[in-house]
Amino acid sequence: MSVDFHLAEARPQQPLDQAPYHQWIFPDGTEWTGFYRRGQNFLLRFPDLADFEVSADGQHVSCWPAPNISENTLQHLYLNQVLPLALSKRGKQVFHASAIATPVGAVAFMAESGRGKSTLAACFATSGYRFLTDDSLLLEESECGYAVLPSHPSIRLWDDSRDALISEDARQAPAVQYTPKARILFGGSMAFCEEAQPLRRVYFLGDGSATQLTFQRMPPSLALISLVKNTFLLDIDTRQTLATHFDQLTKMVAMPIYYELDYPRRFEDLASVRQAIVAHAMNEEQAA
């Protein structure tokens, strides 16, 4: 999905003359992103990293990096944080999720950070399947429901997941300046899917407290709440935008494809978890 992107010269971040209308906050209370209005446009501030201005229609993005911020860091911020928000202004449905392609369509894993979305995607991508996205799930409505569009071909992993799943000869992108996660590029044993795939299942990942692998169908009301929590949405305080978004999500959750999935987080169990997910996704009776 094309957005016009302009990279301006680096500049120190100056104090802003207004309070943010929204913030993303880390668990320790540190601000990750401040959302501001600039006339009809939007300003996204990542403290000590960069400012991104998104046009009112979501068609244009300009970036002012802070001094000494690498191009790779800026690209990563843009692809994983800013672009999904810009696309939401164009009426697109974008969620914080990973997804892989199976013989019957796309399977998505949705959850808050740290629950294993990327690890699951990498487990599939290094075991004969192909991944569609690591962090931002872009959907388009289709004749058969919704299709998952491929994102950029890389997966971010903590060191323990990388060591357990990724071969030593895998291609790794340069480090970014705000996370110690490694970014593994597709190629070799890690396969990427370049074609849109019909959405077959959405699994909301539990916290790992389960003593065994469990699947539980989610009623539409709970699926709706979970989708809302994992949505990329830039214009969150305009009534018409929220009403339209809610209508779109209500239509989505009418599909019987949403499940809560939990399992013990042990690398040695991932092969059996992967097999169980594929078997579950291919079971026509489950989707009836």
Secondary structure per residue as TSV (DSSP state, phi and psi in degrees):
chain	resnum	aa	ss	phi	psi
A	1	M	-	360.0	117.9
A	2	S	-	-84.5	134.4
A	3	V	-	-133.5	136.0
A	4	D	E	-72.8	120.7
A	5	F	E	-118.3	132.6
A	6	H	E	-125.8	125.8
A	7	L	E	-101.1	116.0
A	8	A	-	-92.2	179.1
A	9	E	-	-72.8	151.5
A	10	A	-	-64.2	146.2
A	11	R	-	-154.7	147.6
A	12	P	-	-63.7	145.3
A	13	Q	-	-76.0	123.6
A	14	Q	-	-94.9	153.0
A	15	P	-	-57.0	143.1
A	16	L	-	-96.7	149.9
A	17	D	S	-91.2	19.2
A	18	Q	S	-151.5	161.3
A	19	A	-	-84.6	150.8
A	20	P	-	-68.5	146.0
A	21	Y	S	-84.3	-9.2
A	22	H	E	-161.4	155.0
A	23	Q	E	-142.4	148.0
A	24	W	E	-103.8	126.6
A	25	I	E	-120.9	135.1
A	26	F	-	-69.3	159.1
A	27	P	T	-55.9	-27.2
A	28	D	T	-84.4	3.8
A	29	G	S	94.5	-5.5
A	30	T	-	-74.1	137.0
A	31	E	E	-73.4	129.6
A	32	W	E	-95.7	-43.7
A	33	T	E	-144.5	134.6
A	34	G	E	-108.3	135.7
A	35	F	E	-106.1	123.3
A	36	Y	E	-130.7	159.2
A	37	R	E	-103.7	138.3
A	38	R	E	-126.5	86.4
A	39	G	T	65.0	-124.1
A	40	Q	T	-85.5	-11.3
A	41	N	E	-92.3	177.9
A	42	F	E	-125.3	140.6
A	43	L	E	-115.6	125.9
A	44	L	E	-108.7	116.3
A	45	R	E	-106.0	122.0
A	46	F	E	-103.7	103.9
A	47	P	T	-53.0	129.8
A	48	D	T	68.4	8.1
A	49	L	T	-119.1	-60.5
A	50	A	E	-171.6	157.4
A	51	D	E	-111.4	133.7
A	52	F	E	-121.1	128.3
A	53	E	E	-105.1	126.0
A	54	V	E	-109.4	128.7
A	55	S	-	-66.2	160.1
A	56	A	T	-59.0	-30.1
A	57	D	T	-94.3	1.1
A	58	G	S	73.3	11.1
A	59	Q	S	-89.2	-20.3
A	60	H	E	-133.5	139.9
A	61	V	E	-133.3	130.3
A	62	S	E	-117.2	143.6
A	63	C	E	-125.4	131.5
A	64	W	E	-116.4	100.9
A	65	P	E	-73.5	151.4
A	66	A	-	-72.2	159.1
A	67	P	T	-57.8	142.0
A	68	N	T	68.6	23.2
A	69	I	-	-95.3	129.5
A	70	S	-	-71.9	155.3
A	71	E	H	-62.6	-36.2
A	72	N	H	-64.5	-39.0
A	73	T	H	-63.5	-43.6
A	74	L	H	-63.7	-42.9
A	75	Q	H	-61.2	-40.9
A	76	H	H	-67.3	-42.3
A	77	L	H	-59.3	-44.9
A	78	Y	I	-63.1	-50.1
A	79	L	I	-68.3	-38.8
A	80	N	I	-94.8	-21.7
A	81	Q	I	-119.3	-51.1
A	82	V	I	-80.5	-46.9
A	83	L	H	-57.9	-46.5
A	84	P	H	-57.4	-37.2
A	85	L	H	-69.7	-39.4
A	86	A	H	-62.8	-41.0
A	87	L	H	-65.0	-30.8
A	88	S	H	-64.1	-29.4
A	89	K	T	-71.7	-15.9
A	90	R	T	-97.5	14.9
A	91	G	T	82.6	11.5
A	92	K	-	-84.9	150.2
A	93	Q	E	-96.0	113.3
A	94	V	E	-129.5	133.0
A	95	F	E	-129.6	155.3
A	96	H	E	-80.6	94.6
A	97	A	E	-162.3	157.8
A	98	S	E	-105.0	165.0
A	99	A	E	-155.5	148.2
A	100	I	E	-131.5	160.9
A	101	A	E	-99.4	133.4
A	102	T	E	-120.1	173.4
A	103	P	T	-60.0	-20.4
A	104	V	T	-108.4	5.2
A	105	G	E	131.1	-171.1
A	106	A	E	-82.4	141.2
A	107	V	E	-118.7	126.5
A	108	A	E	-110.6	145.7
A	109	F	E	-119.3	117.2
A	110	M	E	-120.3	134.5
A	111	A	-	-178.2	167.1
A	112	E	S	-68.5	164.9
A	113	S	T	-59.3	141.9
A	114	G	T	94.8	2.1
A	115	R	S	-100.6	2.8
A	116	G	S	106.1	16.0
A	117	K	H	-60.1	-48.9
A	118	S	H	-68.7	-37.7
A	119	T	H	-61.9	-42.4
A	120	L	H	-63.4	-44.2
A	121	A	H	-60.3	-42.9
A	122	A	H	-68.1	-36.8
A	123	C	H	-59.4	-43.7
A	124	F	H	-69.5	-44.2
A	125	A	H	-67.2	-19.8
A	126	T	T	-103.3	13.0
A	127	S	T	-131.7	31.5
A	128	G	T	96.7	-3.9
A	129	Y	-	-104.7	175.5
A	130	R	E	-122.8	142.1
A	131	F	E	-97.1	149.6
A	132	L	E	-102.4	-36.9
A	133	T	E	-161.3	153.3
A	134	D	S	-100.5	-36.2
A	135	D	S	-134.9	-25.6
A	136	S	E	-130.6	116.5
A	137	L	E	-95.7	111.4
A	138	L	E	-102.0	122.5
A	139	L	E	-111.2	147.9
A	140	E	E	-129.6	136.4
A	141	E	E	-67.5	140.8
A	142	S	E	-136.2	177.8
A	143	E	T	-63.1	-29.7
A	144	C	T	-102.6	14.2
A	145	G	E	127.8	-102.8
A	146	Y	E	-139.4	148.7
A	147	A	E	-115.0	143.4
A	148	V	E	-94.1	123.7
A	149	L	E	-90.6	140.3
A	150	P	-	-66.3	145.7
A	151	S	-	-104.4	-160.0
A	152	H	-	-73.2	144.2
A	153	P	S	-84.3	67.7
A	154	S	E	-151.4	156.8
A	155	I	E	-130.9	134.1
A	156	R	E	-95.5	131.8
A	157	L	E	-137.6	143.4
A	158	W	-	-68.7	161.7
A	159	D	H	-58.9	-38.2
A	160	D	H	-67.6	-38.5
A	161	S	H	-68.9	-41.0
A	162	R	H	-60.6	-46.3
A	163	D	H	-65.5	-33.5
A	164	A	H	-80.2	-26.7
A	165	L	H	-118.7	-24.1
A	166	I	S	-107.6	134.2
A	167	S	-	-70.6	157.8
A	168	E	T	-66.4	-24.4
A	169	D	T	-91.7	9.2
A	170	A	-	-65.9	148.5
A	171	R	-	-79.6	133.1
A	172	Q	B	-124.8	132.3
A	173	A	-	-75.1	158.2
A	174	P	-	-58.1	151.8
A	175	A	-	-65.4	150.9
A	176	V	-	-102.6	162.6
A	177	Q	T	-92.3	4.7
A	178	Y	T	-122.9	2.1
A	179	T	-	-151.0	143.0
A	180	P	-	-83.0	-0.6
A	181	K	-	-61.5	143.7
A	182	A	E	-84.1	144.6
A	183	R	E	-111.4	112.1
A	184	I	E	-95.7	128.2
A	185	L	E	-89.6	151.1
A	186	F	S	-67.7	160.2
A	187	G	B	127.7	159.2
A	188	G	T	65.5	-122.4
A	189	S	T	-84.2	-4.6
A	190	M	B	-108.3	113.9
A	191	A	-	-100.2	143.3
A	192	F	B	-119.6	141.0
A	193	C	-	-99.4	121.3
A	194	E	-	-96.7	-1.9
A	195	E	S	-111.5	144.6
A	196	A	-	-60.3	145.9
A	197	Q	E	-129.4	141.9
A	198	P	E	-64.8	138.0
A	199	L	E	-75.0	120.3
A	200	R	E	-104.1	-40.3
A	201	R	E	-145.9	148.4
A	202	V	E	-125.0	119.6
A	203	Y	E	-109.5	120.9
A	204	F	E	-89.5	117.8
A	205	L	E	-79.1	133.0
A	206	G	-	-75.7	-173.6
A	207	D	-	-89.2	4.8
A	208	G	S	87.3	7.1
A	209	S	-	-81.1	-10.1
A	210	A	-	-64.8	143.5
A	211	T	S	-86.5	-12.3
A	212	Q	S	-151.5	166.5
A	213	L	-	-65.4	128.9
A	214	T	E	-135.5	140.2
A	215	F	E	-118.0	134.4
A	216	Q	E	-140.0	122.5
A	217	R	E	-60.4	135.3
A	218	M	-	-98.4	128.5
A	219	P	-	-65.0	155.4
A	220	P	H	-52.9	-37.8
A	221	S	H	-63.0	-43.4
A	222	L	H	-72.9	-37.0
A	223	A	H	-61.9	-38.5
A	224	L	H	-61.9	-46.6
A	225	I	H	-60.6	-42.1
A	226	S	H	-67.5	-37.5
A	227	L	H	-64.6	-42.9
A	228	V	H	-58.3	-44.2
A	229	K	H	-63.6	-25.7
A	230	N	T	-110.7	19.8
A	231	T	B	-90.1	138.2
A	232	F	-	-84.4	116.0
A	233	L	-	-143.7	120.4
A	234	L	S	-84.3	-47.3
A	235	D	-	-94.1	77.1
A	236	I	T	-89.8	-4.2
A	237	D	T	-120.2	20.5
A	238	T	-	-107.0	123.1
A	239	R	H	-58.5	-43.0
A	240	Q	H	-66.4	-39.6
A	241	T	H	-61.1	-45.8
A	242	L	H	-65.5	-39.1
A	243	A	H	-64.7	-43.3
A	244	T	H	-64.3	-43.7
A	245	H	H	-62.3	-43.1
A	246	F	H	-63.2	-40.3
A	247	D	H	-62.3	-40.7
A	248	Q	H	-64.8	-42.9
A	249	L	H	-67.8	-37.7
A	250	T	H	-60.5	-39.0
A	251	K	H	-66.2	-40.7
A	252	M	H	-62.9	-43.7
A	253	V	T	-75.7	-3.3
A	254	A	T	-71.3	-16.8
A	255	M	S	-79.2	136.2
A	256	P	S	-85.3	60.3
A	257	I	-	-123.1	6.9
A	258	Y	E	-104.8	129.5
A	259	Y	E	-139.6	148.7
A	260	E	E	-89.9	132.1
A	261	L	E	-124.4	127.5
A	262	D	E	-139.3	153.2
A	263	Y	-	-166.0	153.7
A	264	P	-	-62.4	136.5
A	265	R	-	-86.1	81.5
A	266	R	-	-127.8	127.4
A	267	F	G	-60.1	-34.6
A	268	E	G	-67.9	-15.4
A	269	D	G	-95.1	-5.8
A	270	L	H	-63.1	-34.3
A	271	A	H	-61.7	-44.2
A	272	S	H	-71.2	-33.3
A	273	V	H	-63.1	-45.1
A	274	R	H	-59.9	-46.4
A	275	Q	H	-62.3	-39.9
A	276	A	H	-67.6	-38.0
A	277	I	H	-64.8	-44.6
A	278	V	H	-62.8	-44.6
A	279	A	H	-61.6	-41.2
A	280	H	H	-65.2	-44.0
A	281	A	H	-65.5	-30.9
A	282	M	T	-86.0	-3.6
A	283	N	-	-82.5	106.9
A	284	E	G	-62.1	-33.4
A	285	E	G	-65.4	-30.6
A	286	Q	G	-65.4	-31.2
A	287	A	G	-90.5	-2.2
A	288	A	-	-75.7	360.0
